[in-house]
Amino acid sequence: MIGPWGAARRREQEAEFTAFVEAAAPRLRRTAYLMCRDWHLAQDLTQTTFVSMYEVWGRIRHTANLEAYSRRVLMNAVFDQRKRRSAGEVVLADLPEAALERPADTAETHVVLLRALATLPVRDQAIVVLRHWEDLSVETVAGILDVSVSVVKTQNGRALGRLRAALGEDFART
């Protein structure tokens, strides 16, 4: 039996968790989408993140950097999902075989960038998304992915080089 103090404390924790979810959900869902390019899967990964966090909420709610913690849990969910997925499964029907031309409007640019991002290995995608979309520092990305700062710098440089090669030199200039 939970006493009146226990019930009040539980309601307080649930209210804090609900507020955290409402504030963090759009950011996490967007990051998940950039990693998997599927809004439904992004929603599932976001919910998996929240379930994992809810299980330890009482322990982490005041001691952890919740934003960084949620990103790390999300990235672990993305990596786990990629490991489970069949090797023959392809997210995009047509991968670009040659350099892509720069599209005229923003929607087309978005699609072209997502397709190019999809050609990168999952760890490189995570680094590019966290560094350049989420605008996190190298040190923060290293902490989230549990790798060294030099790994983030090296893989980021290589990933950007692969993106430039996939998009073509004229893409960034025009």
C-alpha positions in Angstrom: 0.0 0.0 0.0 1.3 3.4 -0.9 0.8 6.1 1.8 -0.4 9.6 1.1 3.2 10.9 0.9 4.1 8.1 -1.6 1.2 8.9 -3.8 1.9 12.6 -3.8 5.5 11.9 -4.6 4.5 9.6 -7.5 2.1 12.2 -8.9 4.9 14.8 -8.8 7.3 12.5 -10.6 4.8 11.6 -13.2 4.0 15.3 -13.8 7.7 16.0 -14.2 8.1 13.1 -16.6 5.0 14.3 -18.6 6.5 17.8 -18.9 9.8 16.4 -20.0 8.2 14.2 -22.7 6.1 17.1 -24.0 9.2 19.3 -24.3 11.6 16.7 -25.6 9.4 14.7 -28.0 9.6 16.9 -31.1 13.4 17.1 -30.8 13.9 13.4 -30.3 11.4 12.5 -33.0 13.1 14.8 -35.5 16.5 13.3 -34.7 15.2 9.8 -35.0 13.6 10.7 -38.3 16.9 12.0 -39.6 18.5 8.7 -38.6 15.9 6.3 -40.1 13.9 8.5 -42.6 10.6 6.9 -41.6 8.2 9.0 -39.4 6.5 5.9 -38.0 9.8 4.2 -37.0 11.0 7.6 -35.6 7.9 7.7 -33.4 8.5 4.1 -32.3 12.2 4.9 -31.4 11.1 8.0 -29.6 8.6 6.0 -27.5 11.2 3.4 -26.8 13.4 6.1 -25.5 10.7 7.4 -23.2 9.9 3.9 -21.9 13.6 3.3 -21.1 13.8 6.7 -19.3 10.5 6.2 -17.4 11.9 2.9 -15.9 14.7 4.9 -14.2 13.0 8.3 -13.9 13.1 8.4 -10.1 16.9 7.9 -10.2 17.8 10.3 -13.1 15.3 13.1 -12.9 17.5 15.3 -10.7 20.9 13.9 -11.2 21.3 13.5 -15.0 21.5 16.0 -17.8 18.1 14.8 -19.2 18.7 16.2 -22.7 22.0 14.4 -23.2 20.7 11.3 -21.5 17.6 11.2 -23.8 19.8 11.6 -26.9 22.1 8.8 -25.8 19.1 6.5 -25.1 17.7 7.4 -28.5 20.9 6.7 -30.3 21.2 3.3 -28.6 17.7 2.5 -29.7 18.6 3.5 -33.3 21.7 1.3 -33.2 19.8 -1.6 -31.7 17.1 -1.3 -34.4 19.7 -1.3 -37.1 21.3 -4.4 -35.8 18.0 -6.2 -35.7 16.9 -5.2 -39.2 17.4 -7.7 -42.0 20.6 -7.1 -44.0 18.4 -7.2 -47.2 16.1 -4.5 -46.1 16.5 -1.2 -47.9 14.9 2.1 -46.6 15.0 3.9 -49.9 14.0 2.3 -53.2 16.6 4.1 -55.3 20.0 5.1 -54.0 21.8 7.7 -56.0 24.4 6.1 -58.3 26.1 9.3 -59.4 26.4 12.8 -58.1 23.0 14.4 -57.6 22.1 17.7 -59.2 21.1 20.5 -56.8 17.3 20.9 -56.8 15.7 24.3 -57.0 13.4 24.3 -54.0 13.8 23.5 -50.3 11.6 20.3 -50.3 13.6 18.7 -53.0 16.9 19.8 -51.3 15.6 18.1 -48.1 14.9 14.8 -50.0 18.3 14.9 -51.7 20.1 15.5 -48.5 18.2 12.7 -46.7 19.0 10.3 -49.6 22.7 11.2 -49.4 22.7 10.8 -45.6 21.2 7.4 -46.1 24.3 6.3 -48.0 26.4 6.7 -44.8 27.0 4.0 -42.2 24.7 4.4 -39.2 27.4 5.7 -36.8 28.5 8.3 -39.4 24.8 9.3 -39.8 24.6 9.8 -36.0 27.7 12.0 -35.9 26.5 14.2 -38.8 23.0 14.5 -37.4 24.2 15.3 -33.9 27.0 17.7 -35.0 25.3 19.5 -37.8 21.6 19.2 -37.4 21.4 19.3 -33.6 24.5 21.6 -33.5 26.1 19.7 -30.6 29.8 20.1 -29.7 32.3 17.4 -30.6 32.7 16.6 -26.9 28.9 16.2 -26.4 28.6 13.9 -29.5 31.5 11.8 -28.2 29.8 11.5 -24.8 26.4 10.5 -26.4 28.0 7.9 -28.7 30.5 6.7 -26.1 33.5 7.3 -28.4 36.5 9.5 -28.2 36.6 13.1 -29.4 39.1 12.1 -32.1 36.8 9.4 -33.4 34.0 12.0 -33.8 36.3 14.4 -35.6 37.7 11.8 -37.9 34.4 10.2 -38.8 32.7 13.6 -39.2 35.4 14.6 -41.7 35.1 11.4 -43.6 31.3 11.5 -43.6 31.2 15.1 -44.8 33.6 14.1 -47.6 31.3 11.2 -48.6 28.3 13.5 -48.6 30.2 16.0 -50.8 31.1 13.2 -53.2 27.5 11.9 -53.3 26.0 15.4 -53.8 28.6 16.7 -56.2 30.9 19.7 -55.8 28.4 22.2 -57.3 25.6 21.3 -54.8 27.0 23.5 -52.0 28.1 26.3 -54.3 24.7 27.0 -56.0 
